[in-house]
Amino acid sequence: MLQIDDFYITPISMITQTGLQRVDLSYRASAAAQVRLDVYQSDRLMHTLDSVHIASGQGYSSVFLPPPDRAIDAIWQLTDDDGRVITAVTVNWPVPRRWTLYTLVASHTDIGLHNAQYIQRFNSAQFIDQAMALCDQTRDRADQDRYHYMIEGTWFWGNYPADRGRDAARRVIEDYVKPGRIGLCGGIAGNHTQVFGLEELCRSTYGRKALQDTWGVTTRTLAMIDNNGMSWSLIQPYAEAGFEQIIFAPNQWNPHPSTVWTRDTTVPGFIWNPDAGGGGARVDVRYDSALPMVFYWQAQDDQSRLLVWCSTQYGSGGGAPFGLHPRAKADQNTLRTMEERMARQLPRLEDRYPYDLWL
């Protein structure tokens, strides 16, 4: 007699082109079998699917059903060929979340590390020229398929008018930055704010006002890429200077692992994989951390605050949980990987965050 234990239902916010929602059934079965799935709301039968395949042992099966138009408590029941109820479970079935996922291919300039400063200065202007060319090449595509570029900080932008002239820089601002094709962050670069004094913290905000006064560009975002942490003391002066949010994307790699967050060396690729934790970041940035990846960081004055988005995108942890990789091939294998990893990742996000947007 077929026995099924550990039966659970996970509705996934993934909808087919025909409007059906993916629902995953997880279980432990004594044998492989074909069963019938009945879905009830109270005593009302909502859906029936015959010949749902159950694998032997620990496994899962996916079915596709019309999604509810409001959240309900649904009874999910498996029945054998003789009409015997094998198992049943009641699970809340919410309205599928309509996600918007922004995919960002990470890049970052280590000033003076990989090359001398004068080479990095030269590259800054070159990269902006290349970004404009890509924006132009994709201008006729749908908005989500157009190329967009983010300039990491004012040091990188400041090299452009210095090397190309103010007229060329004005064209970048008017034709690309103001229309939203190229973004411009207001910090200097990825600075080690933990060694700044108060005066240095205050002066490090001046570039934002210079952008406003010189170029008419109002930016409220600080990008902190490839740094191992940020200073709590920056919140108040940066909030007072007009900043509203930070994108923090630390590098998991570090020759000196954190002594605060223990690194899990059993995780594949733990040196580069943020899911292992305990790397270079002095903030525990990973999807399974007890700390949220999106939060308001409040200053010591209890009034100033900045919205912080902690992202694993600088490294292997950015797209991997979603099945995305910058070197992935455009083939069916990639699509299958995306489908399976999305099916695991979206419920993880929905359990922790009330948002319908992710980067």
C-alpha positions in Angstrom: 0.0 0.0 0.0 1.4 3.4 -1.0 2.4 5.6 1.8 3.3 9.3 1.5 4.8 11.3 4.3 6.2 14.9 4.7 3.6 16.1 2.1 3.8 19.8 1.5 2.7 22.3 -1.1 4.6 25.4 -2.4 2.7 27.7 -4.8 5.3 29.4 -7.0 4.9 32.9 -8.4 5.6 31.6 -11.9 2.8 31.8 -14.5 2.8 30.1 -17.9 1.9 31.9 -21.1 -1.5 30.2 -20.8 -2.1 31.7 -17.4 -1.5 28.6 -15.2 0.5 28.8 -12.0 3.3 26.4 -11.1 2.7 24.5 -7.8 5.3 22.2 -6.3 4.4 19.1 -4.3 7.1 17.8 -2.0 6.9 14.4 -0.3 8.5 11.2 0.8 6.8 8.2 -0.9 7.2 4.5 -0.3 7.0 3.8 -4.1 6.5 5.4 -7.4 2.9 5.9 -8.4 0.3 7.8 -10.3 -2.2 9.6 -8.0 -5.1 12.0 -8.3 -4.8 15.5 -6.9 -7.9 17.2 -5.6 -7.8 20.8 -4.3 -10.6 22.0 -2.1 -11.6 25.3 -0.5 -13.6 24.2 2.5 -16.0 21.7 1.0 -15.9 23.0 -2.5 -13.8 21.2 -5.1 -11.8 23.7 -7.0 -9.4 21.6 -9.1 -8.8 17.9 -10.0 -5.7 16.5 -11.8 -5.5 12.9 -12.7 -2.3 11.0 -13.2 0.0 13.1 -11.1 3.4 11.3 -11.0 4.9 10.6 -7.6 8.5 9.4 -7.5 9.8 6.9 -5.0 11.6 8.3 -2.0 12.1 12.0 -1.2 11.1 14.1 -4.2 8.8 16.7 -5.7 6.4 17.0 -8.6 5.2 20.2 -10.3 1.6 20.8 -11.4 0.0 23.8 -13.1 -3.3 25.2 -12.0 -5.3 28.4 -12.4 -4.1 30.8 -9.7 -6.6 32.2 -7.1 -7.8 35.8 -7.4 -7.5 36.1 -3.6 -5.6 34.3 -0.8 -7.3 31.2 0.3 -6.7 28.2 2.7 -6.7 25.3 0.3 -6.9 21.6 1.1 -4.5 19.6 -1.1 -5.5 15.9 -1.2 -3.9 12.9 -2.9 -6.0 9.9 -3.8 -5.2 6.4 -5.2 -7.0 4.5 -8.0 -9.3 3.0 -5.4 -10.4 6.4 -4.1 -8.5 6.0 -0.9 -7.1 9.3 0.5 -3.4 8.8 0.9 -2.5 12.1 2.4 -3.8 15.7 2.7 -2.5 19.0 3.8 -4.0 22.5 4.3 -1.8 25.3 2.9 -2.4 29.0 2.4 -2.5 29.7 -1.3 -1.8 33.4 -1.9 -2.3 35.4 -5.1 0.9 35.0 -7.1 3.3 37.9 -6.6 4.0 39.8 -9.8 7.8 40.1 -9.6 10.0 42.6 -11.4 13.6 41.3 -11.5 16.4 43.7 -12.6 19.5 41.9 -13.8 22.7 43.8 -13.3 26.1 42.7 -14.7 28.5 43.9 -12.1 31.7 45.8 -12.8 33.9 47.8 -10.6 37.2 49.8 -10.9 39.8 49.3 -8.1 41.6 52.7 -8.3 45.3 52.0 -8.3 45.1 48.3 -7.7 44.8 46.6 -11.1 46.3 49.6 -12.8 47.9 52.9 -12.0 45.5 55.9 -11.4 46.3 57.5 -14.7 45.3 54.4 -16.6 42.1 54.1 -14.6 41.4 57.7 -15.4 41.8 57.0 -19.1 39.6 53.9 -18.8 36.8 55.9 -17.1 36.3 58.1 -20.1 36.7 55.1 -22.5 34.0 53.2 -20.6 31.5 56.0 -20.7 32.0 56.3 -24.5 31.5 52.6 -24.9 28.4 52.7 -22.7 26.9 55.5 -24.8 27.5 53.5 -28.0 25.7 50.5 -26.5 22.8 52.7 -25.4 22.6 53.9 -29.0 22.8 50.4 -30.5 19.8 49.2 -28.3 17.7 52.4 -28.3 15.0 50.8 -30.6 14.5 47.8 -28.3 11.8 47.4 -25.7 12.7 49.3 -22.5 13.7 46.2 -20.6 16.0 45.1 -23.4 17.9 48.4 -23.8 21.4 48.8 -22.5 21.7 50.9 -19.3 24.9 51.8 -17.5 25.7 53.1 -14.0 28.7 55.3 -13.3 29.9 54.2 -9.9 30.9 57.5 -8.4 32.0 61.1 -9.0 35.7 60.2 -9.4 34.9 58.2 -12.5 32.6 60.9 -13.9 34.9 63.8 -13.1 37.6 62.3 -15.4 35.2 62.7 -18.4 35.0 66.5 -18.6 38.7 66.7 -17.7 39.7 64.5 -20.6 36.9 65.1 -23.2 36.0 68.7 -22.4 32.9 70.3 -21.0 30.9 70.3 -24.2 31.3 66.5 -24.6 30.4 66.0 -20.9 27.3 68.2 -21.3 26.2 65.9 -24.1 26.5 62.9 -21.9 24.4 64.6 -19.2 21.7 65.9 -21.5 21.4 62.9 -23.8 22.1 60.0 -21.5 22.1 60.8 -17.8 19.0 63.0 -17.6 16.8 60.7 -19.8 17.8 57.8 -17.5 20.0 55.8 -19.9 23.1 56.3 -17.8 22.9 56.5 -14.0 25.3 58.5 -11.9 25.9 57.8 -8.2 26.9 60.6 -5.9 29.7 59.1 -3.8 33.3 59.5 -4.7 34.2 55.8 -5.2 34.4 52.7 -3.0 36.1 54.4 -0.1 37.0 52.9 3.2 34.7 55.1 5.3 35.6 53.2 8.5 38.9 55.1 8.6 37.3 58.5 7.9 37.1 61.2 10.5 33.9 63.3 10.8 35.4 66.1 8.6 36.4 63.6 6.0 32.9 62.0 6.0 31.3 65.4 5.5 33.7 66.4 2.7 33.2 63.1 1.0 29.6 64.2 0.3 30.5 67.4 -1.5 30.6 65.6 -4.9 26.9 65.2 -4.8 26.2 68.9 -4.5 28.9 69.6 -7.2 26.9 67.4 -9.6 23.8 69.4 -8.8 25.4 72.8 -9.1 27.6 72.1 -12.2 25.6 69.7 -14.2 22.0 70.0 -12.9 22.0 66.3 -11.9 20.3 65.3 -8.7 21.5 61.9 -7.4 20.5 60.4 -4.1 22.3 57.1 -4.3 25.7 56.0 -2.9 27.3 52.9 -4.5 29.6 50.9 -2.3 31.0 48.1 -4.4 33.8 45.6 -3.5 34.3 47.0 0.0 34.2 44.9 3.1 31.9 47.2 5.1 30.7 50.7 5.8 30.9 53.0 8.8 27.7 53.6 10.8 28.9 57.2 11.3 28.4 58.0 7.6 24.6 57.7 7.9 23.9 61.1 9.5 26.2 63.4 7.4 25.2 61.6 4.2 21.5 61.8 5.0 21.9 65.5 5.8 23.7 66.0 2.5 20.7 64.6 0.6 21.5 61.0 0.1 18.6 58.6 0.5 19.9 55.1 -0.4 23.0 52.9 -0.6 23.6 49.9 -2.8 26.2 47.8 -0.9 27.7 45.0 -2.9 30.7 43.5 -1.0 33.2 41.0 -2.4 32.9 37.6 -0.8 36.6 36.9 -1.4 39.1 38.1 1.2 42.5 36.6 2.3 41.4 37.2 5.9 38.0 35.6 6.5 35.7 37.4 9.0 36.1 36.5 12.6 32.5 37.7 13.3 30.6 35.7 10.7 31.8 32.1 10.5 32.4 30.9 6.9 30.8 27.6 6.0 33.5 25.7 4.0 31.0 23.0 3.1 29.3 25.3 0.7 30.5 24.7 -2.9 32.8 27.5 -4.0 32.9 29.0 -0.5 35.8 31.4 -1.3 33.7 33.3 -3.9 30.1 32.1 -3.0 28.3 34.6 -0.7 26.0 31.8 0.5 29.0 30.5 2.5 29.1 33.7 4.6 32.1 34.8 6.6 34.2 36.2 3.7 35.5 39.7 3.1 32.2 41.4 4.0 32.0 42.6 7.6 28.2 42.7 7.0 26.6 39.2 6.7 25.3 39.6 3.2 23.6 36.4 1.9 20.0 35.2 1.3 19.9 32.9 4.4 21.4 35.4 6.8 19.4 36.4 9.9 20.1 40.0 8.8 17.8 41.4 6.1 19.3 42.4 2.7 17.1 45.4 2.5 16.7 47.7 5.5 16.7 51.3 6.8 19.9 52.1 8.6 19.3 54.6 11.4 21.9 57.0 12.6 22.9 57.7 16.1 20.7 60.8 16.2 17.6 58.5 15.9 16.3 60.7 13.0 18.6 60.3 10.0 18.4 57.1 8.0 19.4 55.7 4.7 17.7 52.8 2.8 20.4 50.1 2.3 20.2 47.4 -0.3 22.8 44.7 0.4 23.4 42.7 -2.8 25.4 39.6 -3.6 25.7 40.6 -7.2 29.4 41.5 -7.0 30.5 37.9 -7.4 29.0 34.5 -8.0 26.1 35.0 -5.7 24.3 37.6 -7.8 22.5 35.6 -10.5 23.3 32.1 -9.5 20.3 31.7 -7.1 18.1 32.7 -10.0 19.8 30.5 -12.6 21.5 33.6 -14.3 25.1 33.8 -15.3 26.8 36.4 -17.6 28.4 33.6 -19.6 25.3 31.4 -19.9 24.4 30.1 -23.3 21.1 31.0 -25.0 19.8 27.5 -25.0 17.2 25.2 -23.5 19.5 24.0 -20.7 19.9 27.6 -19.5 16.1 28.1 -19.5 15.6 24.8 -17.5 18.2 25.9 -15.0 16.5 29.3 -14.6 13.1 27.7 -14.2 14.2 25.3 -11.4 16.3 27.9 -9.6 13.6 30.6 -9.8 11.2 28.1 -8.4 13.4 27.7 -5.3 14.5 31.3 -5.0 11.2 33.2 -5.3 9.6 31.5 -2.3 12.7 32.3 -0.2 12.3 36.0 -1.0 8.5 35.9 -0.5 8.9 34.4 2.9 11.2 37.3 4.1 10.3 40.4 2.1 7.0 42.1 1.2 8.4 43.5 -2.0 7.7 42.6 -5.6 11.0 44.0 -7.0 14.5 42.6 -6.7 17.9 43.5 -8.0 
